[in-house]
Amino acid sequence: METAAHRLSDEIKTRGLERYVLELETDGLTIVPPDVTGVTPEFLDRCTEVLLARFTEMTGGCPISIEEGPTGELTWPEMPTGGLAGDNAPPPTQMLIQQLLQLDRCFRDIAVNPVVDALIDHLMGRIPGGAKARRLSSTNSFVKWQGDYGSRLQGYASRRSPTTVTIRCCHRKTP
């Protein structure tokens, strides 16, 4: 059986990404360090500033920090429905911010990072004519802070069908 590692592109070789391709193929995931991706701490600080500002805007002015989480009262624009709503609801420990590409160019720069792009090209291949065989479907951020997640941790599952493959590229900032 031929694996993708046997057909490495020149870009993978030029960027020295063979190790990460092997990890993707054997483990299904890889962690590419910032010195390889070129994503600097200052760049991540900019993305963090934008996310925290958007969080404050979306929660009625509640400030938030990486170290302390929300430091005021959370006011949601619309009350959530379901098991996490009502007088007996536990305090929230996360929030979803969507459509990041509309917030700031830094998120576009993450989405088109050349190292990530090369790895995705390797996984997905290209369609006849050389065009990229993928579409960007969403750009979201889960903002999570310290708290008792217990059985309430909101998660999601990726689905794969004969025509759809989900690939996630994540950048994480912690205190």
Secondary structure, DSSP 8 states (H G I E B T S, - for coil): ---GGGG--HHHHHHT-HHHHHHHHHHS-----HHHH---HHHHHHHHHHHHHHHHHHTTT--EETTTEE-S----SS---STT-STT-----EEEE--GGGT-HHHHHHHT-HHHHHHHHHHH-B-TTS-BS-------EEEE-SS--GGG--------BTTB-----------
